[in-house]
Amino acid sequence: MTHTDYLYRAMQDFTNARAENRRVYMERKRQLSAYQGSEGYKKELDEAMKKRRDADSVAREKCKKTVSDALDMMQRDCEKRAMTPPTTEMVNLLTVARMLDKPSKATLDAVANSLGGNALALAALNDIAHNAWKDERESYYIPNYAARATNELTGEAVESAIRGLRRRCSEIMNSTGASRLRERTAKMNATHYGGEVDPDELPQEAPYDSERDFYKRELSVDYDLFAKAVNG
């Protein structure tokens, strides 16, 4: 099993477990609805919620350990990998670009187009571009050339993606399971117009269809290049 698959399966198991815990709770709530207002209603509902939260906690702790292990293994494999060096022609182009006082965007684009998608060469061009234009108002016109890599990701890009996954997985594990957009909108409306938000009454986040679907939704870089960098 690859590291990316290991992480995906952990998150899939957790979200499926949380959805099942919600289903059991909502079914118990439906069963108790006929007794709403009675003495035992709130007690029974509180007990059902406690069982749900306890089950969520068990699933969350198991998932946290697996996610941490998977991301740590990704980091180690990223640090051990070799990268494709720029060719002599690429190095010569970068040297000339570095010699220019303020290379224009058109010049920088032309150099980028000549670097064959090489990650290291494009990262070097990125540094040249931003060092040349960092003090100018027009600096925001300079794109992130490193993001144009087509053969592999730089170490910085992979490490940033791993940090992003660590943060995103933690957010998912500590969320309610409701649709992020719908819950955010409901909370904004409650702030402005009053009322309370019950995440269980909102549409729930769609389950992951596949490993690729998970990374498409949660990863900040190209999945295939990321998998190539972290799967040994």
N, C-alpha and C positions, 0 to 999 in steps of 0.2 A: 504494500500500500504506500502510495506517495504521501509526502507531507501535506500537500494541498488537499488530497482526498481525506486524510486523517482529520484535518481541521474542519472540512466541510461536513463530514459525518458527525463530528461532535456537535456542531451547531444545528444540524438537522435533527439529531436525536433530542437535543434540548428543546428546540422549538416545537417538535412533535409532542414531547412530554408535557410541555406547558399548555399546548392546545388541548390535550387529553384531560389535564387537570381542570382546565376551564370548562370543558364539556361536562365532566362529572359534577362540578359545582353548579353549573347552570341547570342541569337536570334535577339536582336536589332542590334548588331554589324554585323550580317549576312545581315540583311535588309539594313543597311547603306553602306555595302561594294560596292554596285553599284555606290555610289556617292563619293567614296574615291578620295581625291585630290581636291574636291570642297570646297568652302568657308564654307559651313555649316556642313561639315562632322565631323570635329574635335569638333565643338561646340556640336553637337548632341551626339557624342560619349562620351564627357565629362559629359554631363547631364545624360546619361544613367549610367555611372560609379558612379556619385554622388548618384543617386537613389539606386543603388546597395549597396554602402558603408553605406548609411543611414539605409537601411533595415537590413544590417548585424549588424550595431551598436545596433539597437533596439533589435534584437534577442540575441546579445551577452550580453547586460545589463540584460535582463530577465534571461538568463541562468546563469550568474554569481551569481545572488541573490539565485536562486534555488540550485545551486551547493554548495554555502556556507552554506545554511540552512541544506541541506542533510548531508554534511560532519560534521557539528557541532552536528547534532543529532546522527550520528554514534559515534562521540567522547564521547558524554554523555552516550550512551548506553554501550560503551566499559568500561567506568569508573564505571558503576553501576553493571556490571555482576560479578558473582562468578566464581571461577575457581576450577577445580578438584585437590585436594591436592595429593602429592605423598604418596604412601603407606609407612608403616614402613620399609618394605624390601628395597624400593627405597631409603629412607633416609639413611639406614644403608650402602648401596652400595656407596652412595655419600660421606658419612663420611669417609669410607675407602679410596676412591679415593682421597679425600682431604688430607689424611694423607701421601700419597705417595709423594716423593720429585719431581720426574719427571715421572709420569705415561706414559708408551709408548702409541703410537697410537693404537696398538692392544688391550691394556688394556682398553683404553678409548672407543674404538669401542665395546668391549665386555660389558662394563657397559651400554653404550647407547642402545645396543640391549636388555638389561634386564630392561629397564625403560618403556616398554609398550607404547611408544609414548606419555608419559605424558609431557605436555608442560613445566610445572614448573620444573620438574626434569631434563629435557633436557637442559633448560636454565641454571640451576645450574651447570650441567656438563660442559656446554660451558664455564662458568666463571672459573671453576676449570682447564680446559684444557688450556685456554688462559693465565691464571695467571701463570701456571707452565711453559709454553713455550714462554712467551712473549718476553724474551730477547735472544732467540735462533734463529739461522738462519733457523732451520727446522720448525719454527712456521707455515709457510705457508702450511705445510702438514696436520695441524690440521683442520678438517672440522668444519662447523657451525652445531653443534649438535642440536641447538634449531630449526633449519629448518626441523628436522626429526619428529617434533610433528605431531601426527595423530589424536589427540582427540580435540585439540583446539589450538588457538594461544596465545602467551603471550601478555601482554599489550604493551610491547615495539614493538613487531612485528605488532600489529594492528595499533598503533600510527604511526609507520613508513610507513605502507601501506596507511593510511589516508593522511599523508603528501605527499606521492607520487601521490596519486589520485588528490589532490588539485593542485599540480604542473602540472600534466599531463593534467588535464581539462583546466587549464589556457593556456597551450601551444596549445591545440587543438583550443580553442576559438580565439587565436591570430594568428593562422596559416592561410595559404591561402586556404587550403582544398585539395591541390595537394598531390599526393603520397609523403610521407616523404622521402623515399629512392630516388625516381626519381628526386625530387626537389633538394635534397642535391647533387646528382650526377651532375645535370645540373649546379648548382652554382659552383661546383668545376671545371667543364669543362670551364665555362665562365671565371673563375679566371685565368685559365692556358692558354686558347686559345682565350679569348676575346669574346665579344658578350653579349647579354642581355638574361635574363630568364623571360619568361612570364608563370607564374604558370597556367594560363587558358589553355595553349596549351599542358600541361603535363597531363598524366593520373591522375585522381582524386583518393583520398583515398576511399577505398571501404566502403560502409555504414555498420553499425552494423546490423547483422542478428537477434540478440536477446540480452537479458540482459547478458546471459552467454558469448556470443561472445564479448561484450563490455569489460567485466571484464577479459576475457582471454587475450585480447589485451592490456589492460591498467593497470591491477592490478599486483603487484609484488609478491603476496602470493596466496595460494590456495583459490579459490573463496568460496567453501562451508564452510571452517573454518572461513573465514573472515565474511561471511554473518551470521554465527552463533554468532559471537562476537558483531556485530554492529546492529542487527535487533531487539534487545529487547527481 
